Amino acid sequence: MTSNRRARVRVALALALLSVLAAGCSKGREPEVVRIAPDFTLSSTDGNRVRLSDYRGKVVLLDFWATWCPPCRAAIPHVVQLQNKYRADGFAVLGMNMDQNPEDLVAFLSRVAVNYPTLKTDPETLQAYGGVSSIPLTLLIDRQGKIRERYLGFDNRIAEQMERAIQALLQEKG
């Protein structure tokens, strides 16, 4: 094989690999999902037991994240701001932490102000939500407990989409 042909083959393989990676790394709003969010009872970092069903009647943002995930950490200030802005309107955030090492979470929360419950997820809850394989994963749940929006990743575009969706869900009658 000539060096010119080898170079073309390498370029073709690289392009094929990039297209596979791009397809697997897509982020943003995923197709609308309308199903009842599985209930759970999990421990929060402050020792309380939190049940999703206790939030029925509110619009709930479930944020699946971990301390080792840069986009997850980047989303936290935005999520804190959403909680501050819409809490009085019937909005609640639940942080669904996926760290394996509890000390990592404790250290992180000692440095970062979070104004919503941070829950320690378990394998059963992750499985009930379809086996969370990529984070950050954010779900918006309406007042009736239905998953209405699903976002994978975090950037400014997603932040804007998310806030518009929250506003629309808060306007719906429960």
C-alpha positions as CSV (number, residue, x, y, z in Angstrom):
1,M,0.0,0.0,0.0
2,T,1.4,3.4,-0.9
3,S,1.9,6.0,1.7
4,N,-0.7,8.2,0.0
5,R,-3.3,5.4,0.2
6,R,-2.4,4.7,3.9
7,A,-2.9,8.4,4.7
8,R,-6.4,8.4,3.0
9,V,-7.3,5.2,4.9
10,R,-6.2,6.8,8.2
11,V,-8.2,9.9,7.5
12,A,-11.3,7.8,6.6
13,L,-10.9,5.8,9.8
14,A,-10.5,9.0,11.9
15,L,-13.6,10.5,10.3
16,A,-15.6,7.3,11.0
17,L,-14.4,7.3,14.6
18,L,-15.3,11.0,15.1
19,S,-18.8,10.4,13.7
20,V,-19.4,7.5,16.1
21,L,-18.1,9.6,19.0
22,A,-20.2,12.6,18.0
23,A,-23.3,10.4,17.9
24,G,-22.6,9.0,21.3
25,C,-21.8,12.3,22.9
26,S,-24.9,14.2,21.8
27,K,-26.2,16.4,24.5
28,G,-29.1,18.7,25.1
29,R,-32.8,18.2,25.3
30,E,-33.8,14.7,24.5
31,P,-37.2,13.7,23.1
32,E,-40.1,14.4,25.5
33,V,-40.8,11.6,27.9
34,V,-44.2,11.4,29.5
35,R,-44.3,8.7,32.1
36,I,-44.8,8.6,35.8
37,A,-41.5,9.2,37.6
38,P,-40.6,6.2,39.7
39,D,-41.0,6.9,43.4
40,F,-38.0,6.5,45.7
41,T,-37.0,7.1,49.3
42,L,-33.3,8.1,49.7
43,S,-31.2,9.6,52.4
44,S,-30.1,13.2,52.1
45,T,-26.7,14.4,53.1
46,D,-28.2,16.0,56.2
47,G,-29.6,12.6,57.3
48,N,-33.3,13.1,56.3
49,R,-35.2,10.5,54.3
50,V,-36.6,12.1,51.2
51,R,-39.5,10.6,49.1
52,L,-40.2,11.9,45.6
53,S,-43.9,11.4,46.1
54,D,-43.8,14.0,48.9
55,Y,-43.2,16.5,46.2
56,R,-46.4,15.7,44.2
57,G,-48.0,19.0,43.3
58,K,-44.7,20.7,42.7
59,V,-42.6,20.9,39.5
60,V,-39.4,18.9,40.4
61,L,-36.0,19.0,38.8
62,L,-34.0,15.8,39.4
63,D,-30.3,16.4,38.8
64,F,-28.2,13.2,38.5
65,W,-24.6,14.3,39.0
66,A,-21.2,13.5,40.6
67,T,-18.4,15.6,42.0
68,W,-15.9,14.2,39.5
69,C,-18.0,15.4,36.5
70,P,-17.0,18.9,35.3
71,P,-20.3,19.7,33.5
72,C,-22.2,18.5,36.6
73,R,-20.2,21.0,38.7
74,A,-20.8,23.7,36.1
75,A,-24.5,23.2,36.3
76,I,-24.8,23.6,40.1
77,P,-24.8,27.4,40.2
78,H,-27.5,27.5,37.6
79,V,-29.6,24.9,39.5
80,V,-29.1,26.9,42.7
81,Q,-30.3,30.0,40.9
82,L,-33.4,28.2,39.5
83,Q,-34.3,27.0,43.1
84,N,-34.0,30.6,44.4
85,K,-36.0,32.0,41.6
86,Y,-38.9,29.5,41.4
87,R,-39.2,27.9,44.8
88,A,-42.1,30.2,45.9
89,D,-44.0,29.2,42.7
90,G,-44.0,25.5,43.5
91,F,-40.6,24.4,42.2
92,A,-38.2,22.0,43.9
93,V,-34.8,20.6,43.1
94,L,-33.4,17.3,44.3
95,G,-29.7,16.6,43.7
96,M,-29.2,12.9,42.9
97,N,-25.6,12.4,43.7
98,M,-23.8,9.4,42.2
99,D,-20.4,9.6,43.9
100,Q,-19.1,6.2,45.2
101,N,-17.0,7.8,47.9
102,P,-19.1,9.7,50.5
103,E,-16.0,11.7,51.6
104,D,-15.8,13.2,48.1
105,L,-19.4,14.5,48.4
106,V,-18.9,15.8,51.9
107,A,-15.8,17.7,50.9
108,F,-17.4,19.1,47.8
109,L,-20.5,20.3,49.7
110,S,-18.3,22.0,52.3
111,R,-16.9,24.2,49.5
112,V,-20.1,24.8,47.4
113,A,-23.3,26.3,48.6
114,V,-26.2,24.1,47.5
115,N,-29.8,25.2,48.5
116,Y,-31.6,22.0,47.8
117,P,-31.5,18.4,49.2
118,T,-28.6,16.3,47.9
119,L,-29.6,12.7,47.9
120,K,-27.3,9.6,47.8
121,T,-28.6,7.5,45.0
122,D,-28.7,3.7,45.1
123,P,-28.6,1.1,42.4
124,E,-32.3,0.4,42.6
125,T,-33.2,4.1,42.0
126,L,-30.7,4.4,39.1
127,Q,-32.2,1.2,37.5
128,A,-35.8,2.6,38.0
129,Y,-34.7,5.6,36.0
130,G,-33.4,3.6,33.1
131,G,-29.9,2.9,34.3
132,V,-28.3,6.4,34.3
133,S,-25.2,5.9,32.2
134,S,-24.3,9.6,31.4
135,I,-24.3,12.6,33.6
136,P,-25.3,15.3,34.1
137,L,-28.8,14.0,33.5
138,T,-31.6,16.4,34.4
139,L,-35.3,15.4,34.5
140,L,-38.2,17.8,34.9
141,I,-41.2,16.3,36.5
142,D,-44.6,18.0,36.4
143,R,-47.1,18.5,39.2
144,Q,-48.8,15.2,38.5
145,G,-45.5,13.3,38.8
146,K,-44.9,12.8,35.1
147,I,-41.4,13.1,33.5
148,R,-41.9,15.8,31.0
149,E,-38.3,16.8,30.0
150,R,-35.0,15.1,29.9
151,Y,-31.6,16.9,29.4
152,L,-28.2,15.3,29.0
153,G,-25.2,17.4,29.5
154,F,-25.0,21.1,30.5
155,D,-24.2,24.3,28.6
156,N,-25.8,27.7,28.2
157,R,-28.3,26.4,25.5
158,I,-29.5,23.7,27.8
159,A,-29.7,26.1,30.7
160,E,-32.0,28.4,28.7
161,Q,-34.2,25.4,27.5
162,M,-34.5,24.1,31.0
163,E,-35.6,27.5,32.4
164,R,-38.2,27.9,29.7
165,A,-39.5,24.4,30.4
166,I,-39.7,25.1,34.1
167,Q,-41.7,28.3,33.5
168,A,-44.1,26.5,31.2
169,L,-44.6,23.6,33.7
170,L,-45.2,26.1,36.5
171,Q,-47.9,27.7,34.4
172,E,-49.8,24.5,34.0
173,K,-52.7,23.8,36.4
174,G,-52.1,21.0,38.7
